[in-house]
Amino acid sequence: MSVNTSRLLAHMRAATRSMFRGGPSAAVPVTLPVTGTAQATQAVQAAEAFQQVQRESFDAFSDMLADLGRLGQPDGGLFNPVPLSTGTADADVPGRFIDGSYTNDAGTRDYKLYVPASYTGQPSPLLVMLHGCSQHPEDFALGTGMNALAEEWHCLVAYPAQSQLANPTRCWNWFNAVDQQRDQGEPAILAGMTRDLMARYAIDGRQVYVAGLSAGGAMAAILGTQYPDLYAAVGVHSGLPFAAASDLPSAMAAMQGDFQRANTPGQTLPIIVFHGDWDTTVHPANGEELMRQRELDPDVTVDVEPGEVPDGHTYTRTVHRRADGTVDAEHWVVHGSGHAWSGGDLRGSYTDRKGPSASREMMRFFHTRR
């Protein structure tokens, strides 16, 4: 390989990293010292072609993320691609929905915190809910209905908000290598926020959970992988497995089912996974990979349980049970559902009202992690 070719590839890699951080406008121009008119012409043509691919790839990826959930069923109306809710998400529940912000060396993120009316200072569970692309905490709380369930289960629920400065479509940056590491990037911010809330409120440290949708589900998988000492269990809805991608091209491939396979470091946490088998935004194979990444104990038994929601979807629930009967993992495949929160509230975005209720099943699963 010539020196100029090596430099060109290095500049291309730098341009790709820059595109992740700031989009097409932040792309790094490819400029090379060359000798001779022919070499100069080839280098310029290669650079222009690469930057065109950059623009097209970024636009395609942004469109894919911004449009998530907009693909309806043939009979229409099952998904809810309504505009994001801008009103309060706690109108029908008696607790407090509090604005907050957290900052550490890795950055700053705002959040909403739901404190149920039943909270009087007693040690309580904490659930961290990570929204999907183009969503925000109020909309996600409304669509999942998690605040109402928090009243039933006497649980505090935190909804971190992704910043548009960090990602133009408010996606958690699950596909950046730095954002897949413990004590770096967004995982450091979210884990720090979790610890800060545990210091401010009476939280039972044995009952701290994290869950998310799509990009939020992918980030929940990262947090569960890198912080098994902090979170007791993970919920992933329509998300991707840990380290499924390391850059923009591999992220696009992973969303279509061609993901990278990574070894999960350390302890494997209990997990509940939901995925629709009509999901054309994040391929259902990602849900299968989330389960495959687990280290199966020889004593674990796997049971497949079909079911159906009255006037709703059929589903297949695969349950991993330990020798003592405790459920260690669940994989729910919702038949006929796409990229939307199963059993969600139509007042929020990207929901499929026909169930089963992912929110209720996740709360039930987390409650068993005492």
Secondary structure, DSSP 8 states (H G I E B T S, - for coil): --HHHHHHHHHHHHHHHHHHHH-GGG---------SHHHHHHHHHHHHHHHHHHHHHHHHHHHHHHTTT----TTS-SB-------S-S-TTSSSEEEEEEEEETTEEEEEEEEE-TT-SSS-EEEEEEE--TT--HHHHHHHHTHHHHHHHHT-EEEEE---TTT-TT----TTSGGGGSTTSHHHHHHHHHHHHHHHHTTEEEEEEEEEEETHHHHHHHHHHHH-TTT-SEEEEES---TT--SSHHHHHHHHTT--------S----EEEEEETT-SSS-THHHHHHHHTS---TT-EEEEEEEE-TTS-EEEEEEEE-TTS-EEEEEEEETT--SSEET--TTSSSEETTS--HHHHHHHHHHT--
